[in-house]
Amino acid sequence: MPTLATRLTRALGLRHPIVSAPMAFAAGGALAAAVSRAGGLGLIGGGYGDPAWLDEQFRAAQGERVGVGFITWSLRKSPSLLTDVLKHRPAAVMLSFGDPRPFADEIRAAGAKLICQCQDMAHVMDAIEVGADVVVAQGSEAGGHGALRGTLSFVPEAADWLAVHAPDTLLLAAGGIADGRGLAAALVLGADGALVGTRLWASREALVAERHHGAILETDGDGTLRTTVPDIARQLAWPRGFTARVRRNAFTERWHGREAELERQVAVEGPKYRQAFAAGDPDNTAVWFGEAAGIIHTIEPAGAIVERMAEEAAQRLGRG
């Protein structure tokens, strides 16, 4: 296997500069462990916070060196979740979508790396002020929640700013990275590695319904959109400025652009949404993947995905 050493692999003791995104409800212990076993760093998705589920997923990781990620604004409602998770001694804790300040000291005191996911330069500056070890520059191509910046311009801007103001801070690129070409591009743009979501969502270990996996194989990069309708249906009060990238389907066609009407009917439509999600229905609930769908054609083991991405990237960069 060709080596692709970066500051990230040296600092975190990895073989490959790949970190799996802590995707809520999809990134469980088996996926995180498979990524770490293959030489990357796997992150369990803490999501909106379920302590019993998190304990179960750390057990499912079977002692592999993994980390965890939280939706920061939700974690503020139950900060004891972080205290409980840190007892599992995660290698890293990623905070996204909110102020990391209330949690940074506790994470560092536990010996975990602090990863802050950022969607604009103001977020990057906040992450440095709080002492993040790793910054993620997330482009809007990403599946799930995010904002407006594109990966291609955001990553080098963040890299340039960090080089001047926080040269020891590591940078991960996120959004649309699903093969070795994307990983190589991330490194050329100035990142130390990549945070990979959609490609690993389409893995055998991901906690994703079979028909949702089928949906990504049928969808190209034009088949997603950014919207707020899944959050309205779930009655989740996401902060202003963040939307979710999901598959275009009957649910989004029915409600995107009719958000006010969905809010009025949420007492009826909310339970329908949750029932459809529980049933693995790919048409009447949100299906959470990004624009990289257009270059994903198989559902594979996560380890094979990680190893192939690293090998392809090394070849593209002339290191293979």
N, C-alpha and C positions, 0 to 999 in steps of 0.2 A: 504493500500500500504506500503510495507516495505520501510524503509528509507535507503538511501545510502549516508550519509553525508561525504563530503570530504572538503579539503581546498577550492576547486572550488565552491562548493555549498554555503559555508559560505561566501566567499569573494564576490560572485556575487548574493547572495540571491536567489539561485535556489533550487528546490526540488530534481532534478536529475542531476548528473554530465555529462550532455550531451549537446553539442553545435552542431548545424547544420552547415555544411560547406556552405560557400557563393558561391555556384556553379553558374558560369556565365550562364545566360539565363534560368536556371532551378529554382533557389532559389529566388522566388519572395516574396512579402509581406504576402501572404496567408500562405505559407509554414513556413516562419519565425514566424509568429504569432501563428500558430498551435503548433509549437515546444515550444515556450515560454509559451503558455497557458497550456501545458501539464507538465510544470515544468522544462524544459531545457532553453537554450538560443538560439533563432533563429537568423540567420544572413542572410540578403538580399545580393544577389550576385551583386556587383557593376560592375563586369566584365570589359569591355573595356571603360565604361563610356558613359552613355546616361542620361543626367540630367532630361529630361521629364519622361523617364521610371522610374528612381529612385524615383522621386516625386510620381509617380503613385503607386509604390510598397509600399512606406511608408504610403500612404493613405490606401492601401489594408490591411496593418497591423492593421488598426482600433485601433490605440492607444496602442497596446500591446508593452511591453518593448522588443525591438529587437535591433540588431546591424547590421553592414554592413561590407562587405569585398571588397577589391580592388586588382586588379593585379597591383603591385606597379610600374613596368616599364611603364605601360600604363598610370597610374595616373600622372606620371611626365609630360606627354604631356599636361594634362589639370588639373593642381592642383586646379583650382577653383571648381572642382567637389567635392573635400573634404570639402571646405568651405561651399558649398551649402548643402551637406548632414549633416554636423554637426548642421545645423539649426533645424534638426529634432530630435536632442538630442539622438542619438543612445547610447545604453548602452555600446557598444564596437565597435572598428574598427579593422578589421583584414587586415594586409598587407602581401602579398605573392609575391614572385618572383621578388625581387629587393631590393634596399637599402631603409630602412624605415626612414633614418635620416631626409630627407627633410620634413617629415610630423609628426614626433613624438611630437614635441612641441605643434603644433596646436591641435592634438588629445587630449593630456593631458589637455591643457588649456580649452577645451570644457567639461571636466569632464568625458570623455569616457575612458574605459579601452583599452590599446593598446595590441593587439594580433599580434604576428609575427609568421608566418608559416615558418618552417625551413626544409631543406632537407639534411643537413649535419651539422657536429659539428661547422664548421666555421660560418654557418648561426646562430647557437645557440649563439655563442660568440658575434656576431654582434648584435643580438637582446638584449642581456644583456647590451652591451655597450650603446645602445640607450635607455635603460630603459623600456623594454617591461614588462607589467604586466603578460602576459601569453605567453608562448612559445608553439608552436605546432611542435611536431616531426612527420613529415609526411613520412611514408614508401612508397616504390614504388608500393605496392599493390593497392594504391588509384586510383580511376578513375580520369580522367582529367590530368592536368599537374603535374609533379613531377620529381623526379630524381632517384637515384640508391639505396639508403639505404633501408634495409628491416625493417619493423616495429618492429619485435621481438628483434632485437639487438640494433636498434637506440634508442628506448624509454628508456631502462634502462641505456644506456650510457649517454644520455642527462640528465636523472634523477640524476645519480651519479655526473655529472659535476655541475649541478645546486645546488645540496645539499652542495657542497663545495664553489662555487663561487657566487651564488645568491639564497640563501635558501628561500627567500620570494617569488620568482618568481614561478608562477603556470605552470604546464606542462600538455598539452593535447596530447594524442596519436591519430594518424590518419593513415588510410590505412588498409583496410580489416576488419574493425570493423562494424559488421552489426547485431549483436544480443547480448543477455546478456552474453554469453560466452566471446565474444570479449571485452565487457566493463569490465567484471571481470578481464580478462587477462591484460587489460591496467592498471587497478588499481594495480594489483599484480606486474607489471613491474615497478611501481613507478610513474605512471601518476596520476594526480588529477582528470582526466575525459577524455572523448573522443570527438573528432571532427568527426561527422558522415556525410558522403556524399552519397555514393551509395545507402545505405538502404533508405535514405530519398528522393533521386532522384526517387526511386520506391514507391512514395507515391501519394495519390490522389491530394494533393495540389500542387505538383511540376509542373512547367510549362514545361511539357514533352509531346511530341506527343504520341497519343495512340499506334501507331505501334512501337514506340521506347520502350514504356513500355512493349509491347508484346515481343520485342526482348530480354529484360533482363530475362523474364520468360523462354525463350527458350535456354538460354546460361548458360554454367557452368563456373567454374573458369578458365578453360583452353581457354575460348573463347574470351580473350582480348589480346592485345599486346601494347607495348609502341612504339610510332612512331612519326614522324614529319609531315606526309603527310597531316593531317587536317590543320596545320598551313601554309603549302605551298599553299594548295588550297585556303585558305582564305587570303593569302598574309599578314600574320601577322609575323613580324620579332621577334620571341621569342628569348630571350638570349640563347647562347650556354649552353648546359648542361641540359636543360629541354626538356622533351618529353611528349607526351600525351598518357595516357592509354585509349583506346577505344575498342569497340567491333570489332572482326575480321568479316569482311563482304566483299561484292564484291568490295567496294571502296578500302579497305586496301589491298585486294589480288591483285588488279590491280596496285597499286602504291607503296606499301611498298617495299623498295629495288630498286625502280626506281625513286627516288626523283629528280635526275637531269632532267630526262625526263618530270616529272610533272612540274618542274619549267619552262621548255621550252614551255610547252603547257598550262600554267596557264591562258592565256587570254581566252582560250576555256573552260578548265576544271574548272576554278574558278566559273564562272556563273552556270555551271552544278551542282557543289557542293552546292552552295547557294540555287538554286532552289529545289534540293532534300531535303535539310534541312527544308526549308519553307514548303514543302509538307509533312513532317513527314516520308519520305522514309527511312526505316531502312537499306537499302542495298547500297545506292549510296552516302552516306554522313557519317560523323562520328557519332557514338552513344556512349555517354559519360558516361561509368560506369566502375567500377573496378572489381578486382578479387572476391569480395564478391558476385558477381552475382550468384555463385554456391550455395549459401545458402539463396537466395531470391526466393520465390515461389508465392508471392501474392503482389498485389498493394493495400495498405491499407491507412487509414487515418494516418497522421503523428503523431497525439497525441497517437494513439494506439500503434504505433511503439515505441515511446519514453517510454511510461509507461511499455510496456512489456519488453523492454531491461533493464530498471532499476529493475523491479521485478525479472527477471531471474538472473541478476547479483547479486542482494542481496541474492538470494537463493544459488547461487554458492559459495558466500563468507561466507555463514552461518549467514547472517544477516536477513534472511526472516523468 
